[in-house]
């Protein structure tokens, strides 16, 4: 009789040659439990989703209550759905004043698609600027502004009129002219290797967009919801975009994304023609209820501040390891969005595999085989932090 692993390989489309293949029985807090009785501390949060951990009781209760009332009832934007309204109102109250309305989607790539369409329709322009080593999603529009050719090439032609500039290079911003509808960037590059730009770069980018009449889009899909030690990473730099996109940690573990802008910009979708951008399942009431509950957990449990403090501690410990001549080149990031850059791909693989053998899940960033992603749930205990750090140290041949 075929095993579940065999069925997984046979019937689920594979996107990598060597999937982890853990057969998950349940997940709780920061830990995954498998059907063969093992447990794994997830130090990448399901790639930035489980900011409040897995199956948080508050989220489960919100999902249960909403599921008992109604699931999908109508295409997006036609009925008044309390979970949507409540989450949008709360988000607007927490974002900078320029953000007055939210459009909900199912995912981050959909949020970026919507933001790009919005910017082009609002400005009446066609050209877009993104940055090298950026990542904005895998649908065709989002892929078109993702800054690594190997991921675009197989699917070309994609969106025309997209230019890529070097990230964190102030001088390169001179390329931004009056033909550009929008510039899209992550305030901190995630898949590009946890790269934190200089504040001066983002200030100049904001200034240049204003001068040329282009909209600025911040992709906070990975950086949002307390991940970096601020509710949104833009707060680290004091720079506010015209449109912000979000997802991953937004839904408390449920599929949810969105983008926010001013009422003036958002009105573009309701006229000439109306229904310029629609979605069937975006802002699903159960997902929005989960997102609202998850956001309250972040605020009530002080996870913004905890992410900042835990991130500083983990970074300090990793920098201590870096002084032991075990192949660590740099430790960088903000809060609990940390990149551990090592000298070569073999060291990275040894670290990730060695940690896995010790029950800790790590991973690479998409655009680099030498940067190890460290993005644990924000609810980690001190013991769990120690467990993760020790697994990294042992895998690399170091110690604390």
C-alpha positions as MATLAB code, in Angstrom:
seq = 'XXXXXXXXXXXXXXXXXXXXXXXXXXXXXXXXXXXXXXXXXXXXXXXXXXXXXXXXXXXXXXXXXXXXXXXXXXXXXXXXXXXXXXXXXXXXXXXXXXXXXXXXXXXXXXXXXXXXXXXXXXXXXXXXXXXXXXXXXXXXXXXXXXXXXXXXXXXXXXXXXXXXXXXXXXXXXXXXXXXXXXXXXXXXXXXXXXXXXXXXXXXXXXXXXXXXXXXXXXXXXXXXXXXXXXXXXXXXXXXXXXXXXXXXXXXXXXXXXXXXXXXXXXXXXXXXXXXXXXXXXXXXXXXXXXXXXXXXXXXXXXXXXXXXXXXXXXXXXXXXXXXXXXXXXXXXXXXXXXXXXXXXXXXXXXXXXXXXXXXXXXXXXXXXXXXXXXXXXXXXXXXXXXXXXXXXXXXXXXXX';
ca = [
       0.000    0.000    0.000;
       1.519    3.388   -0.953;
       2.705    5.539    1.935;
       1.480    9.076    2.480;
       4.939   10.287    1.476;
       4.614    8.428   -1.837;
       1.180    9.931   -2.411;
       2.592   13.355   -1.556;
       5.250   12.980   -4.233;
       2.818   11.504   -6.748;
      -0.149   13.837   -6.386;
       1.163   17.150   -5.024;
       2.986   19.314   -7.568;
       6.610   19.497   -6.481;
       8.408   22.840   -6.715;
      11.795   21.675   -5.454;
      13.775   18.468   -6.041;
      14.221   17.762   -2.334;
      11.198   18.789   -0.218;
      11.553   18.451    3.544;
       8.760   15.907    3.511;
       7.824   16.101    7.187;
       4.432   14.499    7.736;
       2.788   16.942   10.123;
       0.407   15.638   12.750;
      -0.091   18.897   14.640;
       1.572   22.236   15.309;
       1.531   24.295   18.475;
       3.428   27.382   19.585;
       6.781   27.300   17.803;
       6.844   23.527   17.317;
       5.817   21.099   14.584;
       4.969   17.529   15.588;
       5.251   14.713   13.038;
       3.386   11.434   12.691;
       6.520    9.443   13.547;
       6.702   11.000   17.003;
       9.358   13.664   16.334;
       9.168   17.385   17.050;
      10.827   20.308   15.302;
      11.322   23.866   16.501;
      10.422   26.012   13.484;
      12.988   28.797   13.317;
      11.537   30.163   10.051;
       7.854   30.377   11.084;
       6.570   28.624    7.974;
       8.471   31.354    6.067;
       7.306   34.345    8.066;
       3.672   33.340    8.589;
       3.514   32.062   12.173;
       4.463   35.326   13.883;
       2.195   34.481   16.826;
       3.051   30.782   16.648;
       0.959   27.910   15.360;
      -2.690   27.358   16.325;
      -2.872   30.203   18.821;
      -5.968   29.656   21.011;
      -7.275   33.171   20.314;
      -7.134   32.558   16.569;
      -8.750   29.136   16.849;
     -11.613   30.618   18.860;
     -12.116   33.421   16.329;
     -12.104   30.950   13.429;
     -14.625   28.693   15.180;
     -16.997   31.534   16.024;
     -16.939   32.996   12.529;
     -17.222   29.624   10.787;
     -20.402   28.963   12.739;
     -21.910   32.262   11.460;
     -21.046   32.264    7.767;
     -18.258   31.471    5.335;
     -18.193   33.006    1.846;
     -21.432   34.847    1.027;
     -20.671   37.188   -1.901;
     -17.901   38.413   -4.151;
     -15.626   40.972   -2.476;
     -16.993   44.392   -1.589;
     -20.742   43.825   -2.015;
     -21.954   42.868    1.467;
     -21.027   44.358    4.830;
     -18.949   41.663    6.533;
     -18.144   42.525   10.131;
     -14.796   40.668   10.270;
     -13.555   42.609    7.213;
     -14.708   45.948    8.554;
     -13.283   45.344   12.039;
      -9.865   44.306   10.747;
      -9.659   47.150    8.228;
     -10.635   49.708   10.874;
      -8.025   48.369   13.296;
      -5.278   48.341   10.665;
      -6.041   51.913    9.600;
      -5.839   53.010   13.244;
      -2.344   51.502   13.546;
      -0.877   52.611   10.211;
       0.331   56.153    9.429;
      -2.482   58.634    8.767;
      -2.043   58.556    4.989;
      -3.526   55.039    4.924;
      -7.310   55.322    5.056;
      -8.631   52.187    3.368;
      -7.645   48.546    2.971;
      -8.234   46.160    0.088;
      -8.073   42.530    1.239;
      -6.577   39.721   -0.842;
      -5.717   36.054   -0.318;
      -1.933   36.359   -0.419;
       1.102   38.595   -0.724;
       1.545   38.225   -4.448;
      -2.110   39.200   -4.949;
      -1.577   42.240   -2.740;
       1.367   43.314   -4.890;
      -0.603   42.684   -8.090;
      -3.365   44.946   -6.812;
      -0.942   47.642   -5.715;
       0.784   47.703   -9.104;
      -2.543   47.932  -10.950;
      -3.695   50.682   -8.605;
      -0.546   52.733   -9.160;
      -0.752   52.430  -12.952;
      -4.424   53.365  -13.074;
      -4.071   56.253  -10.614;
      -1.086   57.835  -12.343;
      -2.021   56.927  -15.903;
       1.580   55.831  -16.419;
       2.957   52.472  -17.533;
       6.541   52.139  -16.277;
       7.581   50.504  -13.006;
      10.838   50.437  -11.054;
      11.961   47.681   -8.719;
      15.319   46.678   -7.265;
      17.881   43.974   -7.840;
      17.506   40.920   -5.568;
      13.963   41.911   -4.611;
      11.127   39.416   -4.281;
       7.466   40.356   -4.715;
       5.716   37.092   -5.572;
       5.239   34.485   -8.268;
       2.189   35.583  -10.230;
       3.058   37.247  -13.524;
       2.910   40.883  -12.448;
       4.692   40.263   -9.151;
       7.249   38.062  -10.886;
       7.868   40.847  -13.413;
       9.073   43.159  -10.613;
      11.092   40.479   -8.807;
      14.745   41.352   -9.110;
      16.417   38.123  -10.144;
      16.472   37.151  -13.791;
      16.577   33.384  -13.271;
      13.051   33.497  -11.804;
      11.690   35.765  -14.547;
      13.325   34.302  -17.638;
      11.279   31.079  -17.977;
       8.011   33.055  -17.966;
       8.813   35.944  -20.268;
       7.287   37.960  -21.753;
       6.048   39.421  -18.481;
       4.967   43.008  -17.782;
       6.765   45.440  -20.084;
       8.322   48.665  -18.879;
       9.981   47.345  -15.704;
      13.454   48.580  -14.747;
      15.680   47.279  -11.956;
      18.031   49.480   -9.937;
      20.692   48.440   -7.423;
      19.251   48.324   -3.905;
      20.512   50.883   -1.393;
      22.283   52.969   -4.060;
      21.205   56.610   -3.758;
      22.882   57.605   -7.017;
      20.896   55.037   -8.985;
      17.655   56.833   -8.124;
      18.354   59.438  -10.787;
      16.812   56.952  -13.214;
      13.379   57.709  -11.752;
      11.586   60.038  -14.202;
       8.089   61.343  -15.085;
       7.200   58.162  -17.003;
       7.298   55.989  -13.874;
       3.979   55.012  -12.308;
       5.465   53.469   -9.173;
       8.536   52.212   -7.420;
       8.067   49.002   -5.445;
      10.527   47.916   -2.773;
      10.764   45.912    0.398;
      11.841   48.202    3.242;
      14.143   45.316    4.184;
      14.948   42.772    1.491;
      14.003   39.305    2.689;
      14.740   36.830   -0.089;
      17.621   39.064   -1.150;
      19.439   38.094    2.042;
      17.907   40.120    4.914;
      19.429   43.347    3.589;
      18.680   46.489    5.587;
      19.033   49.711    3.563;
      20.396   52.984    4.834;
      17.718   55.387    6.045;
      19.158   57.987    3.661;
      18.379   55.695    0.723;
      14.691   55.374    1.578;
      14.437   59.109    2.308;
      15.936   59.898   -1.086;
      13.614   57.389   -2.738;
      10.586   59.063   -1.128;
      11.863   62.474   -2.180;
      12.508   61.357   -5.755;
       9.052   59.781   -6.097;
       7.434   62.997   -4.882;
       9.460   65.089   -7.298;
       8.553   62.900  -10.285;
       4.917   62.185   -9.396;
       5.467   58.444   -8.967;
       3.840   56.413   -6.216;
       5.997   54.569   -3.688;
       4.938   51.039   -2.759;
       6.401   49.278    0.273;
       6.093   45.497    0.175;
       5.719   44.600    3.870;
       4.532   41.069    3.173;
       7.460   39.560    5.072;
       8.437   42.502    7.277;
       5.012   43.333    8.683;
       3.158   42.462   11.871;
       5.968   42.917   14.415;
       8.504   40.761   12.582;
      11.252   43.421   12.641;
      10.601   44.809   16.120;
       8.142   47.391   14.777;
       4.566   46.694   13.725;
       5.692   47.609   10.203;
       9.307   47.986    9.079;
       8.672   51.444    7.617;
       8.666   52.710   11.218;
      12.398   52.010   11.528;
      13.132   54.549    8.809;
      10.482   57.227    9.262;
       9.518   56.934    5.599;
       5.872   56.483    4.588;
       4.952   55.039    1.168;
       1.790   55.786   -0.804;
       0.743   52.131   -0.828;
       1.725   49.373    1.583;
       1.193   45.664    0.895;
       0.959   42.969    3.553;
       0.282   39.246    4.064;
       2.125   36.301    5.724;
       1.809   37.127    9.452;
      -1.384   39.066    8.769;
      -3.795   36.140    9.009;
      -2.667   34.435   12.193;
      -2.058   31.301   10.118;
      -4.991   31.731    7.722;
      -4.571   32.882    4.092;
      -4.876   36.666    4.058;
      -3.189   39.612    2.383;
      -4.006   43.192    1.596;
      -2.862   46.635    0.577;
      -3.658   50.042    2.018;
      -3.625   53.568    0.610;
      -5.505   56.852    0.861;
      -9.177   57.086   -0.095;
      -8.199   59.285   -3.040;
      -5.895   56.630   -4.501;
      -8.212   53.730   -3.685;
     -11.161   55.463   -5.391;
      -9.427   54.700   -8.693;
     -10.760   51.139   -8.559;
     -14.411   52.172   -8.364;
     -14.586   54.351  -11.475;
     -13.712   54.496  -15.185;
     -14.633   51.648  -15.181;
     -16.136   50.512  -11.893;
     -15.034   47.090  -10.662;
     -11.504   47.783  -11.924;
     -10.098   45.232   -9.521;
     -12.174   42.444   -7.997;
     -11.593   39.196   -6.137;
     -13.934   36.395   -5.141;
     -12.337   35.122   -1.952;
     -10.125   38.066   -0.916;
     -10.850   39.089    2.660;
     -12.615   35.824    3.443;
     -14.588   36.394    6.661;
     -12.927   33.505    8.498;
      -9.461   34.729    7.506;
     -10.300   38.287    8.554;
     -11.605   37.071   11.908;
      -8.354   35.155   12.382;
      -6.330   38.193   11.328;
      -8.150   40.446   13.799;
      -7.543   37.977   16.620;
      -3.895   37.580   15.649;
      -3.367   41.336   15.575;
      -4.828   41.629   19.078;
      -2.417   38.927   20.259;
       0.517   40.928   18.873;
      -0.645   44.073   20.657;
      -1.791   42.586   23.959;
       1.170   40.248   24.404;
       3.731   42.930   23.565;
       5.177   40.973   20.661;
       6.500   44.099   18.933;
       8.744   44.837   21.879;
       9.527   41.155   22.416;
      10.657   40.764   18.814;
      12.985   43.714   19.215;
      14.485   42.415   22.481;
      14.778   38.785   21.363;
      16.235   39.884   18.043;
      18.922   41.894   19.762;
      19.788   38.934   21.984;
      19.926   36.403   19.150;
      21.974   38.769   16.987;
      24.421   39.325   19.831;
      24.826   35.589   20.370;
      25.313   34.918   16.669;
      27.946   37.641   16.481;
      29.695   35.930   19.361;
      29.710   32.760   17.261;
      31.057   34.731   14.305;
      34.192   35.457   16.306;
      35.026   31.747   16.545;
      36.327   31.358   12.985;
      33.641   28.865   11.954;
      32.703   30.413    8.618;
      30.256   33.162    9.580;
      30.740   36.263    7.455;
      28.014   38.594    8.742;
      24.917   38.748   10.949;
      22.312   41.324    9.912;
      18.631   42.185   10.093;
      16.054   43.796   12.351;
      14.106   42.227   15.197;
      13.434   38.562   14.460;
      14.187   38.905   10.758;
      17.836   37.862   10.780;
      20.218   36.761    8.085;
      23.273   34.676    8.955;
      25.665   34.976    6.015;
      28.339   32.294    5.828;
      31.391   31.974    3.615;
      30.066   29.450    1.119;
      27.103   27.271    0.184;
      28.633   24.139    1.748;
      28.768   25.789    5.158;
      25.181   26.984    4.769;
      23.994   23.502    3.876;
      25.904   21.996    6.794;
      24.301   24.492    9.157;
      20.752   23.960    7.888;
      21.084   20.171    7.765;
      22.877   19.975   11.097;
      20.212   22.060   12.809;
      17.494   19.907   11.232;
      19.132   16.775   12.635;
      18.973   18.476   16.036;
      15.266   19.252   15.660;
      15.462   22.876   14.473;
      14.181   24.027   11.073;
      16.224   26.677    9.265;
      16.367   27.603    5.590;
      18.046   29.703    2.945;
      16.806   32.939    1.443;
      15.560   32.514   -2.117;
      18.208   34.634   -3.834;
      21.219   33.429   -1.855;
      22.636   30.014   -0.989;
      24.965   31.512    1.616;
      22.410   33.409    3.753;
      20.599   31.374    6.406;
      17.153   32.647    7.312;
      16.420   33.020   11.030;
      12.784   34.098   11.502;
      11.292   32.221   14.461;
       7.818   32.835   15.882;
       7.712   35.935   18.061;
       6.328   33.947   21.008;
       9.540   31.951   21.599;
      10.445   31.115   25.187;
      13.986   31.635   26.491;
      14.504   27.863   26.440;
      13.410   27.673   22.802;
      15.760   30.501   21.869;
      18.571   28.622   23.572;
      17.645   25.392   21.800;
      17.716   27.076   18.399;
      20.978   28.880   19.026;
      22.681   25.753   20.334;
      21.584   23.787   17.276;
      23.117   26.455   15.007;
      26.336   26.577   17.005;
      26.757   22.787   17.089;
      25.993   22.459   13.386;
      28.710   24.998   12.587;
      31.208   23.587   15.073;
      31.027   26.483   17.528;
      29.779   26.899   21.074;
      28.437   29.419   23.572;
];
